[in-house]
Amino acid sequence: WIKINVDGSVSVCNTKAAIGGAVRDSNGNWLTSFAMITRVSYVFQIETRSVVEGLKLAWSKGFTQVEVNCDNAMSIDTIRNGFASISNIAKVQLIHEWCTKNWKVKFRYVLKKNKKVADCLAKVVIEKLNQLVLLTDPQQYITRLMLIIHCMRRPLSPYIPSF
């Protein structure tokens, strides 16, 4: 399984929104990531756009088992409970269509604090509107953030249990 951590970010001051996502293998190793500037919209629509772009990227890379992690509980509930197929929101219907392809896709709600890399990606992209940017190597600040997160998860001593 590969994991896609997605996030959306809305900036009221410059009337733009951004999406981002990090794709990792089952061991947590970086595979690729994406980011895009979009028009401002409702948070739900921004989050579902990040899910759609993550699914499209995973499909294009040939992954067949995908777990999408998202911090928007409403999006995850809508998808998991089968409401995606009857939704009047185009991005939600697109998610349903992508899920019916020949692959395994599961969705998981995660707390925002557990998606720092995706959150960072959504906030740093500076490109043209609706232009998907792929990052094959994590940029320096993402690498540092991943190292900090990894170190925080390790026990301080072999004698202190990890919880």
DAKA-V900904 format. One record per backbone hydrogen bond with DSSP energy under -1.0 kcal/mol. NH is the residue of the N-H (numbers start at 0). CO is the residue of the C=O. If there is no record, write none. Layout:
nh:NH co:CO
nh:NH co:CO
This chain:
nh:1 co:64
nh:2 co:23
nh:3 co:66
nh:4 co:21
nh:5 co:68
nh:6 co:19
nh:8 co:17
nh:10 co:15
nh:15 co:10
nh:16 co:37
nh:17 co:8
nh:18 co:35
nh:19 co:6
nh:20 co:33
nh:21 co:4
nh:22 co:31
nh:23 co:2
nh:24 co:28
nh:27 co:24
nh:30 co:22
nh:31 co:22
nh:33 co:20
nh:34 co:132
nh:35 co:18
nh:37 co:16
nh:45 co:41
nh:46 co:42
nh:47 co:43
nh:48 co:44
nh:49 co:45
nh:50 co:46
nh:51 co:47
nh:52 co:48
nh:53 co:49
nh:54 co:50
nh:55 co:51
nh:56 co:52
nh:57 co:53
nh:58 co:54
nh:59 co:55
nh:60 co:56
nh:61 co:58
nh:62 co:57
nh:65 co:103
nh:66 co:1
nh:67 co:105
nh:68 co:3
nh:69 co:107
nh:75 co:71
nh:76 co:72
nh:77 co:73
nh:78 co:74
nh:79 co:75
nh:80 co:76
nh:81 co:78
nh:82 co:77
nh:92 co:88
nh:93 co:89
nh:94 co:90
nh:95 co:91
nh:96 co:92
nh:97 co:93
nh:98 co:94
nh:99 co:95
nh:100 co:97
nh:102 co:100
nh:103 co:63
nh:105 co:65
nh:107 co:67
nh:109 co:69
nh:113 co:110
nh:114 co:111
nh:118 co:114
nh:119 co:115
nh:120 co:116
nh:121 co:117
nh:123 co:119
nh:129 co:36
nh:130 co:127
nh:132 co:34
nh:134 co:32
nh:142 co:138
nh:143 co:139
nh:144 co:140
nh:145 co:141
nh:146 co:142
nh:147 co:143
nh:148 co:144
nh:149 co:145
nh:150 co:146
nh:151 co:147
nh:152 co:148
nh:159 co:156
